[in-house]
Amino acid sequence: MPYATTSDNVRLYYEEAGHGSPILFIHEFAGDYRNWELQMRFFSRRHRCITYSARGYKPSDVPADSKSYSYKHWASDAIAVLDHLKIDKAHIVGLSMGGFTTIVIGLTYPQRALSLTAAGAGSGSERAHLADFRKNALETAGIFETKGSAEVAYTYGLGQARIPFLVKDPRGFEEFTAMFAEHDAKGSANTMRGFQGERPSLYDFEADMKKMTVPTLIAVGDEDEPCLEPSFLMKHWIPTSGLVVFPKTGHVCNQEEPGLFNDAVSDFIARVEAGRWPVRDPRSIRA
């Protein structure tokens, strides 16, 4: 099995397919490397595509200490995968926690990104909800440890922003839930404590986002309410950003609407590679 090794000696399982300019996919909390399959099949026709399981998600290693699961670890781990594969720059595509990580990469390692796609990013970032978000993360970590992943998959997995997936595609949602139920309970608990429970709000990066130069696509479902405001604000802050909103769509937009998602990201990447994704013209900004 192929593994990349991080700076703190955590092995990350990855898969790759295709040839061409590279795309690195970063999964969400409830996902793993498998949740990008519909994108791997589509984009590998023209690109070298890589998907991996984050630390705490088997078959990657599961560190014992929750302090090894910070948002900074997730960002540096993505770079470790690129380093292992000897990829200087890649298009970075992330969902939810992976979308948060994508923005952090754009801020911290901009020289490694050809472009950034942050989908369903920003849950818990709204100031009024941040404290509750962190409190719920710690409570969910305890449920993972006492009742296991299968129990959480059918509770957390039925959160409000995931219901549109269930309504629209019950078969796809059931497959998604079955994969979630297989996650390592300790790894998931540690991720809840280390990443979800301690990460800053995306709003804390406002000043830095206004200086970003990497071409950025922000994607969100119109029924993913916790991510709507953060997505609109990131569009406002990042001068190289574009925003796409998928109708009647919740949080897991890459699986819920794979056709719309793939088309939007494909067009974005094509325009970036053609040099046709410029910084926003200041004449278009309302005074």
CORUR-V955958 format. One record per backbone hydrogen bond with DSSP energy under -0.5 kcal/mol. NH is the residue of the N-H (numbers start at 1). CO is the residue of the C=O. Records with the same first field share a line. If there is no record, write none. Layout:
NH: CO  CO
This chain:
4: 12
6: 10
9: 6
11: 9
12: 4
13: 11
14: 2
15: 51
17: 49
19: 44
23: 48
24: 91
25: 23  50
26: 93
31: 28
35: 32
36: 33
37: 34
39: 36
40: 36
41: 37
42: 38
43: 39
44: 40
45: 42
46: 43
47: 43
48: 21
49: 17  47
50: 23
51: 15
52: 25
53: 13
54: 52
56: 61
57: 54
58: 56
60: 57
61: 11
63: 61
68: 65
69: 66
74: 70
75: 71
76: 72
77: 73
78: 74
79: 75
80: 76
81: 77
82: 78
83: 79
84: 80
85: 81
86: 83
87: 82
88: 86
90: 112
91: 22
92: 90  115
93: 24  91
94: 117
95: 26
96: 119
98: 95
100: 96
101: 97
102: 98
103: 99
104: 100
105: 101
106: 102
107: 103
108: 104
109: 105
112: 109
113: 110
114: 90  112
115: 90
116: 215
117: 92
118: 217
119: 94  117
120: 219
125: 122
129: 126
130: 126
133: 129
134: 130
135: 131
136: 132
137: 133
138: 134
139: 135
140: 136
141: 137
142: 138
143: 139
144: 140
145: 141
146: 142
147: 143
148: 143  144
152: 148
153: 149
154: 150  151
155: 152
156: 152
157: 152
158: 155
159: 156
162: 159
163: 159  160
165: 162
166: 162
167: 163
168: 164
169: 165
173: 169
174: 170
175: 171
176: 172
177: 173
178: 174
179: 175
180: 176
181: 177
182: 178  179
183: 180
188: 184
189: 185
190: 186
191: 187
192: 188
193: 189
194: 190
195: 191
196: 191
197: 192
198: 195
199: 195
204: 201
205: 202
206: 203
209: 205
210: 206
211: 208
212: 209
216: 240
217: 116
218: 242
219: 118  217
220: 244
222: 246
223: 249
224: 221
225: 223
227: 224
228: 224  225
229: 225
231: 227
232: 228
233: 229
234: 230
235: 231
236: 232
237: 233
238: 234
239: 237
241: 238
242: 216
244: 218
246: 220
249: 246
251: 161
253: 251
255: 252
256: 252
257: 253
258: 255
261: 257
262: 258
263: 259
264: 260
265: 261
266: 262
267: 263
268: 264
269: 265
270: 266
271: 267
272: 268
273: 269
274: 270
275: 272
276: 271
280: 239
284: 281
285: 282
